[in-house]
Amino acid sequence: VYDRDGQEIGKVHEIAGDESADIFDGFGVKTSSFGAVKYVPAEIVASIAVDEVRLTISGGEASQLEDLHAEVEERILPEKSSWYQRLAWWLTGRNR
């Protein structure tokens, strides 16, 4: 994930939306190994490309985003995820 100036600010942690209705609400971005996951609403996403999400805000503004606390109704694991990725999700309770 990159800010408006092209500086990397983190990695996509999880995506929020409704897959069956093709709705993208936003995503959680992990800005550091020990940092909180910040919620990025769809309104501040400038573009999405392969391996790259660009935001309309600066890195400083991104650090001020709210922490992701939303309850997730369903988690969808990518079909191509490996057995150990699925096991990690299951062990951490993220499969619910």
C-alpha positions as CSV (number, residue, x, y, z in Angstrom):
1,V,0.0,0.0,0.0
2,Y,1.4,3.4,-1.0
3,D,0.5,6.9,0.0
4,R,-0.2,9.7,-2.5
5,D,3.5,10.5,-2.8
6,G,4.5,6.9,-3.7
7,Q,5.9,6.0,-0.3
8,E,5.1,2.5,0.9
9,I,3.1,2.6,4.1
10,G,2.2,-1.0,4.7
11,K,0.7,-4.3,3.4
12,V,-3.0,-5.2,2.9
13,H,-4.1,-7.2,5.9
14,E,-7.7,-8.0,5.0
15,I,-10.4,-6.7,2.7
16,A,-13.9,-5.5,3.8
17,G,-16.9,-5.8,1.6
18,D,-19.5,-8.2,0.2
19,E,-18.2,-10.5,-2.4
20,S,-21.6,-11.8,-3.5
21,A,-22.8,-8.2,-4.2
22,D,-19.5,-7.1,-5.6
23,I,-19.1,-4.4,-3.0
24,F,-15.7,-3.1,-1.8
25,D,-15.9,-1.2,1.4
26,G,-12.2,-0.8,2.2
27,F,-9.4,-2.8,3.8
28,G,-7.1,-3.1,6.7
29,V,-3.5,-2.1,6.3
30,K,-0.7,-3.4,8.5
31,T,1.8,-0.6,8.8
32,S,4.4,-2.5,10.9
33,S,5.1,-5.9,12.4
34,F,3.9,-4.8,15.8
35,G,1.5,-2.0,14.8
36,A,-2.2,-2.0,14.8
37,V,-4.2,-2.7,11.6
38,K,-5.6,0.6,10.3
39,Y,-8.9,0.7,8.4
40,V,-8.7,2.3,5.0
41,P,-12.1,3.2,3.6
42,A,-12.7,2.8,-0.1
43,E,-13.2,6.6,-0.5
44,I,-9.5,7.2,-0.1
45,V,-8.3,4.6,-2.5
46,A,-6.9,6.2,-5.6
47,S,-6.1,3.1,-7.6
48,I,-5.7,-0.7,-7.3
49,A,-3.3,-2.6,-9.5
50,V,-1.4,-5.9,-9.3
51,D,0.7,-5.8,-6.1
52,E,-0.1,-2.1,-5.6
53,V,-2.8,0.0,-3.9
54,R,-2.4,3.8,-4.0
55,L,-4.2,6.1,-1.6
56,T,-5.2,9.7,-1.9
57,I,-3.7,10.7,1.5
58,S,-0.2,11.1,2.8
59,G,1.6,8.7,5.0
60,G,1.1,11.0,8.0
61,E,-2.6,11.0,7.4
62,A,-2.6,7.2,7.0
63,S,-1.0,6.8,10.4
64,Q,-4.0,8.7,11.9
65,L,-6.6,6.3,10.4
66,E,-8.7,4.4,12.9
67,D,-7.8,1.0,14.0
68,L,-9.6,-1.9,12.4
69,H,-12.1,-3.2,14.9
70,A,-15.0,-4.2,12.7
71,E,-16.6,-7.6,13.3
72,V,-16.2,-9.7,10.2
73,E,-19.2,-11.9,9.3
74,E,-17.3,-14.2,7.0
75,R,-13.6,-14.7,6.2
76,I,-12.8,-16.0,2.7
77,L,-9.5,-17.8,2.2
78,P,-8.1,-17.6,-1.3
79,E,-8.4,-20.8,-3.2
80,K,-4.7,-20.9,-3.8
81,S,-3.7,-20.6,-0.2
82,S,-1.4,-23.3,1.1
83,W,-2.3,-25.8,3.8
84,Y,-0.1,-24.0,6.3
85,Q,-1.7,-20.6,5.5
86,R,-5.1,-22.2,6.1
87,L,-3.8,-23.9,9.3
88,A,-2.5,-20.6,10.6
89,W,-5.9,-18.9,10.0
90,W,-7.6,-21.8,11.8
91,L,-5.2,-21.7,14.8
92,T,-5.5,-18.0,15.2
93,G,-9.3,-18.1,15.1
94,R,-9.4,-16.0,11.9
95,N,-11.4,-18.7,10.0
96,R,-14.7,-17.6,11.6
